[in-house]
Protein backbone atom coordinates (compact mmCIF):
# COMPACT_ATOMS: atom_id res chain seq x y z
CA UNK A 1 0.00 0.00 0.00
CA UNK A 2 1.44 3.34 -1.08
CA UNK A 3 1.87 6.30 1.28
CA UNK A 4 0.09 4.59 4.20
CA UNK A 5 0.44 6.79 7.29
CA UNK A 6 -0.99 6.66 10.80
CA UNK A 7 -3.98 8.96 10.18
CA UNK A 8 -5.39 6.92 7.28
CA UNK A 9 -8.43 4.90 8.41
CA UNK A 10 -8.43 1.16 7.77
CA UNK A 11 -10.19 0.17 4.57
CA UNK A 12 -9.23 3.31 2.62
CA UNK A 13 -7.70 2.40 -0.74
CA UNK A 14 -5.07 5.08 -1.29
CA UNK A 15 -4.50 3.78 -4.82
CA UNK A 16 -7.94 4.96 -5.98
CA UNK A 17 -8.08 8.75 -6.49
CA UNK A 18 -10.64 10.61 -4.37
CA UNK A 19 -12.23 13.94 -5.26
CA UNK A 20 -11.75 15.22 -1.70
CA UNK A 21 -8.05 14.37 -1.73
CA UNK A 22 -7.56 15.77 -5.26
CA UNK A 23 -9.14 19.03 -4.09
CA UNK A 24 -6.90 19.01 -1.03
CA UNK A 25 -3.83 18.69 -3.28
CA UNK A 26 -4.99 21.49 -5.59
CA UNK A 27 -5.41 23.77 -2.56
CA UNK A 28 -1.91 22.94 -1.33
CA UNK A 29 -2.93 20.49 1.39
CA UNK A 30 -0.95 17.50 2.57
CA UNK A 31 -3.66 14.86 3.03
CA UNK A 32 -3.45 13.21 -0.37
CA UNK A 33 -1.66 10.29 -1.99
CA UNK A 34 0.26 9.54 -5.16
CA UNK A 35 -2.84 8.49 -7.07
CA UNK A 36 -4.59 11.74 -6.12
CA UNK A 37 -1.59 13.84 -7.10
CA UNK A 38 -1.18 12.05 -10.44
CA UNK A 39 -4.85 12.63 -11.26
CA UNK A 40 -4.63 16.29 -10.25
CA UNK A 41 -1.58 16.78 -12.45
CA UNK A 42 -3.41 15.16 -15.37
CA UNK A 43 -6.32 17.55 -14.81
CA UNK A 44 -3.96 20.53 -14.71
CA UNK A 45 -2.93 19.69 -18.29
CA UNK A 46 -6.49 20.08 -19.62
CA UNK A 47 -8.23 22.49 -17.22
CA UNK A 48 -7.24 25.46 -15.01
CA UNK A 49 -8.12 23.35 -11.97
CA UNK A 50 -5.81 25.06 -9.49
CA UNK A 51 -7.53 28.37 -10.22
CA UNK A 52 -10.93 26.69 -10.17
CA UNK A 53 -10.24 25.26 -6.71
CA UNK A 54 -8.91 28.55 -5.37
CA UNK A 55 -11.85 30.56 -6.73
CA UNK A 56 -14.34 28.04 -5.37
CA UNK A 57 -12.74 28.25 -1.93
CA UNK A 58 -12.83 32.05 -2.08
CA UNK A 59 -16.54 31.94 -3.00
CA UNK A 60 -17.21 29.67 0.01
CA UNK A 61 -15.53 32.19 2.28
CA UNK A 62 -17.55 35.13 0.92
CA UNK A 63 -20.81 33.19 1.12
CA UNK A 64 -20.23 32.17 4.75
CA UNK A 65 -19.29 35.74 5.70
CA UNK A 66 -22.43 37.06 4.00
CA UNK A 67 -24.69 34.55 5.74
CA UNK A 68 -23.06 35.18 9.10
CA UNK A 69 -23.53 38.92 8.59
CA UNK A 70 -27.22 38.21 7.92
CA UNK A 71 -27.51 36.51 11.30
CA UNK A 72 -27.04 32.86 10.39
CA UNK A 73 -25.49 31.09 13.36
CA UNK A 74 -25.77 27.47 12.17
CA UNK A 75 -24.13 25.89 9.14
CA UNK A 76 -24.51 22.44 7.61
CA UNK A 77 -21.66 21.80 5.16
CA UNK A 78 -22.39 18.85 2.84
CA UNK A 79 -19.43 17.26 1.09
CA UNK A 80 -17.11 19.37 3.20
CA UNK A 81 -13.94 17.58 2.11
CA UNK A 82 -10.60 17.56 3.91
CA UNK A 83 -10.16 20.54 6.26
CA UNK A 84 -7.74 23.18 5.01
CA UNK A 85 -7.02 26.78 5.96
CA UNK A 86 -10.18 28.88 5.90
CA UNK A 87 -12.67 26.23 6.97
CA UNK A 88 -16.31 27.18 7.39
CA UNK A 89 -16.11 27.32 11.19
CA UNK A 90 -13.01 29.53 11.08
CA UNK A 91 -14.73 31.95 8.70
CA UNK A 92 -18.05 31.95 10.58
CA UNK A 93 -16.29 32.47 13.91
CA UNK A 94 -14.71 35.65 12.56
CA UNK A 95 -18.22 37.13 12.69
CA UNK A 96 -19.85 35.02 15.40
CA UNK A 97 -17.67 32.88 17.68
CA UNK A 98 -20.80 31.10 18.92
CA UNK A 99 -21.76 29.82 15.44
CA UNK A 100 -22.32 26.07 15.17
CA UNK A 101 -21.03 24.06 12.21
CA UNK A 102 -21.64 20.46 11.16
CA UNK A 103 -19.38 19.05 8.46
CA UNK A 104 -20.59 16.04 6.44
CA UNK A 105 -18.52 13.87 4.11
CA UNK A 106 -18.36 10.21 3.14
CA UNK A 107 -14.57 10.30 2.64
CA UNK A 108 -13.10 8.65 5.79
CA UNK A 109 -9.81 10.55 5.43
CA UNK A 110 -11.71 13.85 5.44
CA UNK A 111 -13.67 13.02 8.58
CA UNK A 112 -10.71 11.48 10.43
CA UNK A 113 -8.61 14.58 9.85
CA UNK A 114 -11.55 16.84 10.71
CA UNK A 115 -12.03 15.07 14.03
CA UNK A 116 -8.36 15.57 14.85
CA UNK A 117 -8.55 19.22 13.89
CA UNK A 118 -11.79 19.89 15.75
CA UNK A 119 -10.71 18.53 19.12
CA UNK A 120 -11.53 21.28 21.59
CA UNK A 121 -14.10 22.94 19.30
CA UNK A 122 -17.40 22.43 21.17
CA UNK A 123 -19.56 24.05 18.49
CA UNK A 124 -18.15 22.12 15.53
CA UNK A 125 -18.85 18.49 14.55
CA UNK A 126 -17.84 16.22 11.67
CA UNK A 127 -20.13 13.41 10.50
CA UNK A 128 -19.19 10.46 8.30
CA UNK A 129 -22.31 10.19 6.14
CA UNK A 130 -23.54 10.13 2.55
CA UNK A 131 -25.28 13.35 1.53
CA UNK A 132 -27.52 11.31 -0.80
CA UNK A 133 -29.40 10.19 2.33
CA UNK A 134 -30.95 13.48 3.50
CA UNK A 135 -33.17 12.06 6.21
CA UNK A 136 -30.27 10.24 7.88
CA UNK A 137 -27.97 13.25 7.59
CA UNK A 138 -30.59 15.63 8.98
CA UNK A 139 -31.35 13.27 11.87
CA UNK A 140 -27.65 13.15 12.79
CA UNK A 141 -27.13 16.88 12.28
CA UNK A 142 -30.21 17.65 14.41
CA UNK A 143 -28.27 16.37 17.42
CA UNK A 144 -26.06 19.44 17.02
CA UNK A 145 -28.17 22.00 15.12
CA UNK A 146 -31.66 23.39 15.79
CA UNK A 147 -33.66 22.92 12.59
CA UNK A 148 -36.45 25.14 13.94
CA UNK A 149 -34.04 28.04 13.47
CA UNK A 150 -32.40 29.28 10.25
CA UNK A 151 -29.46 27.27 8.91
CA UNK A 152 -26.92 27.99 6.21
CA UNK A 153 -26.87 24.88 4.01
CA UNK A 154 -23.59 24.73 2.08
CA UNK A 155 -23.29 22.46 -0.95
CA UNK A 156 -20.13 23.82 -2.51
CA UNK A 157 -18.38 22.02 -5.36
CA UNK A 158 -19.90 18.64 -4.60
CA UNK A 159 -23.11 18.01 -6.55
CA UNK A 160 -21.22 17.34 -9.78
CA UNK A 161 -20.16 14.08 -8.12
CA UNK A 162 -23.80 13.00 -7.79
CA UNK A 163 -24.95 11.40 -11.09
CA UNK A 164 -28.33 12.14 -12.63
CA UNK A 165 -29.41 8.61 -11.70
CA UNK A 166 -29.17 9.59 -8.01
CA UNK A 167 -31.36 12.67 -8.62
CA UNK A 168 -29.32 15.48 -7.00
CA UNK A 169 -32.28 17.83 -7.53
CA UNK A 170 -34.57 15.63 -5.47
CA UNK A 171 -31.90 15.07 -2.82
CA UNK A 172 -31.33 18.79 -2.43
CA UNK A 173 -35.05 19.54 -2.30
CA UNK A 174 -35.41 17.20 0.67
CA UNK A 175 -32.73 19.13 2.53
CA UNK A 176 -34.43 22.42 1.72
CA UNK A 177 -37.73 21.02 2.98
CA UNK A 178 -36.08 20.29 6.33
CA UNK A 179 -34.94 23.90 6.76
CA UNK A 180 -36.91 26.61 8.52
CA UNK A 181 -37.96 29.88 6.91
CA UNK A 182 -35.07 32.32 6.70
CA UNK A 183 -32.51 29.60 5.98
CA UNK A 184 -30.11 29.87 3.06
CA UNK A 185 -28.75 27.46 0.48
CA UNK A 186 -25.31 28.26 -0.95
CA UNK A 187 -24.01 26.08 -3.75
CA UNK A 188 -21.46 25.88 -6.52
CA UNK A 189 -21.30 23.37 -9.35
CA UNK A 190 -19.01 22.36 -12.25
CA UNK A 191 -20.20 23.36 -15.71
CA UNK A 192 -19.09 22.72 -19.27
CA UNK A 193 -20.91 25.83 -20.54
CA UNK A 194 -17.73 27.89 -20.90
CA UNK A 195 -15.05 25.33 -21.85
CA UNK A 196 -16.88 22.27 -23.25
CA UNK A 197 -13.90 20.54 -24.87
CA UNK A 198 -11.64 21.01 -21.85
CA UNK A 199 -14.34 19.86 -19.45
CA UNK A 200 -14.98 16.77 -21.59
CA UNK A 201 -11.29 15.91 -21.21
CA UNK A 202 -11.61 16.49 -17.47
CA UNK A 203 -14.62 14.17 -17.35
CA UNK A 204 -12.56 11.40 -18.92
CA UNK A 205 -9.89 11.79 -16.24
CA UNK A 206 -12.45 11.87 -13.40
CA UNK A 207 -14.08 8.73 -14.84
CA UNK A 208 -11.06 6.79 -13.52
CA UNK A 209 -11.53 8.07 -9.95
CA UNK A 210 -13.85 7.01 -7.12
CA UNK A 211 -16.28 9.81 -8.07
CA UNK A 212 -16.83 10.60 -11.77
CA UNK A 213 -18.19 14.08 -12.48
CA UNK A 214 -21.31 15.32 -14.23
CA UNK A 215 -20.94 18.98 -15.29
CA UNK A 216 -24.29 20.75 -15.61
CA UNK A 217 -25.74 23.77 -17.36
CA UNK A 218 -26.81 27.02 -15.78
CA UNK A 219 -30.46 26.00 -16.21
CA UNK A 220 -29.82 22.68 -14.43
CA UNK A 221 -28.10 24.49 -11.58
CA UNK A 222 -31.05 26.88 -11.36
CA UNK A 223 -33.34 23.88 -10.85
CA UNK A 224 -31.26 22.90 -7.82
CA UNK A 225 -32.32 26.12 -6.10
CA UNK A 226 -36.01 25.22 -6.26
CA UNK A 227 -37.83 26.23 -3.10
CA UNK A 228 -35.58 29.23 -2.52
CA UNK A 229 -35.47 32.82 -3.70
CA UNK A 230 -32.14 33.41 -5.46
CA UNK A 231 -30.36 36.47 -4.08
CA UNK A 232 -28.27 38.93 -6.10
CA UNK A 233 -26.25 38.58 -8.26
CA UNK A 234 -28.05 35.38 -9.28
CA UNK A 235 -26.34 32.37 -10.83
CA UNK A 236 -22.85 33.48 -11.87
CA UNK A 237 -19.33 32.10 -12.05
CA UNK A 238 -17.72 31.80 -8.62
CA UNK A 239 -15.49 34.92 -8.81
CA UNK A 240 -18.52 37.00 -9.85
CA UNK A 241 -20.49 36.22 -6.70
CA UNK A 242 -20.17 39.38 -4.57
CA UNK A 243 -16.44 39.95 -5.13
CA UNK A 244 -14.69 42.10 -2.57
CA UNK A 245 -12.45 43.78 -5.16
CA UNK A 246 -12.35 43.99 -8.99
CA UNK A 247 -9.22 41.82 -8.85
CA UNK A 248 -11.30 39.02 -7.36
CA UNK A 249 -13.22 38.74 -10.62
CA UNK A 250 -10.21 38.70 -12.94
CA UNK A 251 -10.21 39.03 -16.69
CA UNK A 252 -11.93 35.75 -17.56
CA UNK A 253 -14.33 34.71 -14.78
CA UNK A 254 -15.84 32.01 -17.00
CA UNK A 255 -12.59 30.02 -16.62
CA UNK A 256 -13.69 29.32 -13.06
CA UNK A 257 -15.93 26.65 -14.66
CA UNK A 258 -18.18 26.56 -11.59
CA UNK A 259 -21.48 28.35 -11.19
CA UNK A 260 -22.30 29.81 -7.80
CA UNK A 261 -25.57 30.96 -6.27
CA UNK A 262 -27.27 31.55 -2.93
CA UNK A 263 -30.98 31.17 -2.32
CA UNK A 264 -33.11 32.13 0.69
CA UNK A 265 -35.95 29.89 1.86
CA UNK A 266 -39.02 32.14 2.27
FENZI-V943808 format. One record per residue. N is the residue number from 1. RES is the residue in one small letter. SS is DSSP state (H for helix, E for strand, L for the rest). PSI is psi as a letter, one per 40 degrees, with the letter a starting at -180 (none if undefined). BURIAL is 1 if it has 16 or more other ideal C-beta (glycine too) atoms within 10 Angstrom, else 0. Layout:
n=N res=RES ss=SS psi=PSI burial=BURIAL
n=N res=RES ss=SS psi=PSI burial=BURIAL
This chain:
n=1 res=x ss=L psi=h burial=0
n=2 res=x ss=L psi=h burial=0
n=3 res=x ss=L psi=e burial=0
n=4 res=x ss=L psi=h burial=0
n=5 res=x ss=L psi=i burial=0
n=6 res=x ss=L psi=d burial=0
n=7 res=x ss=L psi=e burial=0
n=8 res=x ss=L psi=h burial=1
n=9 res=x ss=L psi=i burial=0
n=10 res=x ss=L psi=i burial=0
n=11 res=x ss=L psi=e burial=0
n=12 res=x ss=L psi=h burial=1
n=13 res=x ss=L psi=h burial=0
n=14 res=x ss=L psi=e burial=1
n=15 res=x ss=L psi=e burial=0
n=16 res=x ss=L psi=h burial=0
n=17 res=x ss=L psi=i burial=1
n=18 res=x ss=L psi=h burial=1
n=19 res=x ss=H psi=d burial=1
n=20 res=x ss=H psi=d burial=1
n=21 res=x ss=H psi=d burial=1
n=22 res=x ss=H psi=d burial=1
n=23 res=x ss=H psi=d burial=1
n=24 res=x ss=H psi=d burial=1
n=25 res=x ss=H psi=d burial=1
n=26 res=x ss=H psi=d burial=1
n=27 res=x ss=L psi=e burial=1
n=28 res=x ss=L psi=e burial=0
n=29 res=x ss=L psi=i burial=1
n=30 res=x ss=L psi=e burial=0
n=31 res=x ss=L psi=g burial=1
n=32 res=x ss=L psi=i burial=1
n=33 res=x ss=L psi=i burial=1
n=34 res=x ss=H psi=d burial=0
n=35 res=x ss=H psi=d burial=1
n=36 res=x ss=H psi=d burial=1
n=37 res=x ss=H psi=d burial=1
n=38 res=x ss=H psi=d burial=0
n=39 res=x ss=H psi=d burial=1
n=40 res=x ss=H psi=d burial=1
n=41 res=x ss=H psi=d burial=0
n=42 res=x ss=H psi=d burial=1
n=43 res=x ss=H psi=d burial=1
n=44 res=x ss=H psi=d burial=0
n=45 res=x ss=L psi=d burial=0
n=46 res=x ss=L psi=e burial=1
n=47 res=x ss=L psi=i burial=1
n=48 res=x ss=L psi=g burial=1
n=49 res=x ss=H psi=d burial=1
n=50 res=x ss=H psi=d burial=0
n=51 res=x ss=H psi=d burial=1
n=52 res=x ss=H psi=d burial=1
n=53 res=x ss=H psi=d burial=1
n=54 res=x ss=H psi=d burial=1
n=55 res=x ss=H psi=d burial=1
n=56 res=x ss=H psi=d burial=1
n=57 res=x ss=H psi=d burial=1
n=58 res=x ss=H psi=d burial=1
n=59 res=x ss=H psi=d burial=1
n=60 res=x ss=H psi=d burial=1
n=61 res=x ss=H psi=d burial=1
n=62 res=x ss=H psi=d burial=1
n=63 res=x ss=H psi=d burial=1
n=64 res=x ss=H psi=d burial=1
n=65 res=x ss=H psi=d burial=1
n=66 res=x ss=H psi=d burial=1
n=67 res=x ss=H psi=d burial=1
n=68 res=x ss=H psi=d burial=1
n=69 res=x ss=H psi=d burial=0
n=70 res=x ss=L psi=e burial=0
n=71 res=x ss=L psi=e burial=0
n=72 res=x ss=L psi=h burial=1
n=73 res=x ss=L psi=e burial=1
n=74 res=x ss=E psi=h burial=1
n=75 res=x ss=E psi=h burial=1
n=76 res=x ss=E psi=h burial=1
n=77 res=x ss=E psi=h burial=1
n=78 res=x ss=E psi=h burial=1
n=79 res=x ss=L psi=f burial=1
n=80 res=x ss=L psi=d burial=1
n=81 res=x ss=L psi=a burial=1
n=82 res=x ss=L psi=h burial=1
n=83 res=x ss=L psi=h burial=1
n=84 res=x ss=L psi=a burial=1
n=85 res=x ss=L psi=h burial=0
n=86 res=x ss=L psi=f burial=0
n=87 res=x ss=L psi=i burial=1
n=88 res=x ss=H psi=d burial=1
n=89 res=x ss=H psi=d burial=1
n=90 res=x ss=H psi=d burial=0
n=91 res=x ss=H psi=d burial=1
n=92 res=x ss=H psi=d burial=1
n=93 res=x ss=H psi=e burial=1
n=94 res=x ss=H psi=d burial=0
n=95 res=x ss=H psi=d burial=1
n=96 res=x ss=L psi=g burial=0
n=97 res=x ss=L psi=d burial=0
n=98 res=x ss=L psi=e burial=0
n=99 res=x ss=L psi=i burial=1
n=100 res=x ss=E psi=i burial=1
n=101 res=x ss=E psi=h burial=1
n=102 res=x ss=E psi=h burial=1
n=103 res=x ss=E psi=i burial=1
n=104 res=x ss=E psi=h burial=1
n=105 res=x ss=E psi=i burial=1
n=106 res=x ss=L psi=e burial=1
n=107 res=x ss=L psi=h burial=1
n=108 res=x ss=H psi=d burial=1
n=109 res=x ss=H psi=d burial=1
n=110 res=x ss=H psi=d burial=1
n=111 res=x ss=H psi=d burial=1
n=112 res=x ss=H psi=d burial=1
n=113 res=x ss=H psi=d burial=1
n=114 res=x ss=H psi=d burial=1
n=115 res=x ss=H psi=d burial=0
n=116 res=x ss=H psi=d burial=0
n=117 res=x ss=H psi=d burial=1
n=118 res=x ss=L psi=e burial=1
n=119 res=x ss=L psi=h burial=0
n=120 res=x ss=L psi=e burial=0
n=121 res=x ss=L psi=g burial=0
n=122 res=x ss=L psi=d burial=0
n=123 res=x ss=L psi=e burial=1
n=124 res=x ss=E psi=h burial=1
n=125 res=x ss=E psi=i burial=1
n=126 res=x ss=E psi=h burial=1
n=127 res=x ss=E psi=h burial=1
n=128 res=x ss=E psi=h burial=1
n=129 res=x ss=L psi=i burial=1
n=130 res=x ss=L psi=h burial=0
n=131 res=x ss=L psi=e burial=1
n=132 res=x ss=L psi=e burial=0
n=133 res=x ss=L psi=g burial=0
n=134 res=x ss=H psi=d burial=1
n=135 res=x ss=H psi=d burial=0
n=136 res=x ss=H psi=d burial=0
n=137 res=x ss=H psi=d burial=1
n=138 res=x ss=H psi=d burial=1
n=139 res=x ss=H psi=d burial=0
n=140 res=x ss=H psi=d burial=1
n=141 res=x ss=H psi=d burial=1
n=142 res=x ss=L psi=e burial=0
n=143 res=x ss=L psi=e burial=0
n=144 res=x ss=L psi=d burial=0
n=145 res=x ss=L psi=i burial=1
n=146 res=x ss=L psi=h burial=0
n=147 res=x ss=L psi=e burial=0
n=148 res=x ss=L psi=e burial=0
n=149 res=x ss=L psi=i burial=0
n=150 res=x ss=L psi=i burial=1
n=151 res=x ss=L psi=i burial=1
n=152 res=x ss=E psi=h burial=1
n=153 res=x ss=E psi=h burial=1
n=154 res=x ss=E psi=h burial=1
n=155 res=x ss=E psi=g burial=1
n=156 res=x ss=E psi=h burial=1
n=157 res=x ss=L psi=f burial=1
n=158 res=x ss=L psi=d burial=1
n=159 res=x ss=H psi=e burial=1
n=160 res=x ss=H psi=e burial=1
n=161 res=x ss=H psi=e burial=1
n=162 res=x ss=L psi=h burial=1
n=163 res=x ss=L psi=i burial=0
n=164 res=x ss=H psi=d burial=0
n=165 res=x ss=H psi=d burial=0
n=166 res=x ss=H psi=e burial=0
n=167 res=x ss=L psi=g burial=0
n=168 res=x ss=H psi=d burial=1
n=169 res=x ss=H psi=d burial=0
n=170 res=x ss=H psi=d burial=0
n=171 res=x ss=H psi=d burial=1
n=172 res=x ss=H psi=d burial=1
n=173 res=x ss=H psi=d burial=1
n=174 res=x ss=H psi=d burial=0
n=175 res=x ss=H psi=d burial=1
n=176 res=x ss=H psi=d burial=1
n=177 res=x ss=H psi=d burial=0
n=178 res=x ss=H psi=e burial=1
n=179 res=x ss=L psi=i burial=1
n=180 res=x ss=L psi=i burial=0
n=181 res=x ss=L psi=i burial=0
n=182 res=x ss=L psi=e burial=0
n=183 res=x ss=L psi=i burial=1
n=184 res=x ss=E psi=i burial=1
n=185 res=x ss=E psi=h burial=1
n=186 res=x ss=E psi=h burial=1
n=187 res=x ss=E psi=i burial=1
n=188 res=x ss=E psi=i burial=1
n=189 res=x ss=E psi=h burial=1
n=190 res=x ss=E psi=i burial=1
n=191 res=x ss=L psi=i burial=1
n=192 res=x ss=L psi=e burial=1
n=193 res=x ss=L psi=d burial=1
n=194 res=x ss=L psi=d burial=1
n=195 res=x ss=L psi=g burial=1
n=196 res=x ss=H psi=d burial=0
n=197 res=x ss=H psi=d burial=0
n=198 res=x ss=H psi=d burial=1
n=199 res=x ss=H psi=d burial=1
n=200 res=x ss=H psi=d burial=0
n=201 res=x ss=H psi=d burial=1
n=202 res=x ss=H psi=d burial=1
n=203 res=x ss=H psi=d burial=1
n=204 res=x ss=H psi=d burial=0
n=205 res=x ss=H psi=d burial=1
n=206 res=x ss=H psi=d burial=1
n=207 res=x ss=L psi=e burial=0
n=208 res=x ss=L psi=e burial=0
n=209 res=x ss=L psi=a burial=1
n=210 res=x ss=L psi=d burial=1
n=211 res=x ss=L psi=g burial=1
n=212 res=x ss=L psi=i burial=0
n=213 res=x ss=L psi=i burial=1
n=214 res=x ss=L psi=g burial=1
n=215 res=x ss=L psi=i burial=1
n=216 res=x ss=L psi=i burial=1
n=217 res=x ss=L psi=i burial=0
n=218 res=x ss=H psi=d burial=0
n=219 res=x ss=H psi=d burial=0
n=220 res=x ss=H psi=d burial=1
n=221 res=x ss=H psi=d burial=1
n=222 res=x ss=H psi=d burial=1
n=223 res=x ss=H psi=d burial=0
n=224 res=x ss=H psi=e burial=1
n=225 res=x ss=L psi=e burial=1
n=226 res=x ss=L psi=h burial=0
n=227 res=x ss=L psi=e burial=0
n=228 res=x ss=L psi=i burial=1
n=229 res=x ss=E psi=h burial=0
n=230 res=x ss=E psi=h burial=0
n=231 res=x ss=L psi=i burial=1
n=232 res=x ss=L psi=i burial=0
n=233 res=x ss=L psi=f burial=0
n=234 res=x ss=L psi=a burial=0
n=235 res=x ss=L psi=h burial=1
n=236 res=x ss=E psi=i burial=1
n=237 res=x ss=E psi=i burial=1
n=238 res=x ss=H psi=d burial=1
n=239 res=x ss=H psi=e burial=1
n=240 res=x ss=H psi=e burial=1
n=241 res=x ss=L psi=h burial=1
n=242 res=x ss=L psi=f burial=1
n=243 res=x ss=L psi=i burial=1
n=244 res=x ss=L psi=d burial=0
n=245 res=x ss=L psi=i burial=0
n=246 res=x ss=H psi=d burial=0
n=247 res=x ss=H psi=d burial=0
n=248 res=x ss=H psi=d burial=1
n=249 res=x ss=H psi=d burial=1
n=250 res=x ss=L psi=a burial=1
n=251 res=x ss=L psi=d burial=0
n=252 res=x ss=L psi=g burial=0
n=253 res=x ss=H psi=d burial=1
n=254 res=x ss=H psi=d burial=0
n=255 res=x ss=H psi=e burial=1
n=256 res=x ss=H psi=d burial=1
n=257 res=x ss=L psi=e burial=1
n=258 res=x ss=E psi=h burial=1
n=259 res=x ss=E psi=i burial=1
n=260 res=x ss=E psi=i burial=1
n=261 res=x ss=E psi=i burial=1
n=262 res=x ss=E psi=h burial=1
n=263 res=x ss=E psi=i burial=1
n=264 res=x ss=E psi=h burial=1
n=265 res=x ss=L psi=h burial=1
n=266 res=x ss=L psi=none burial=0
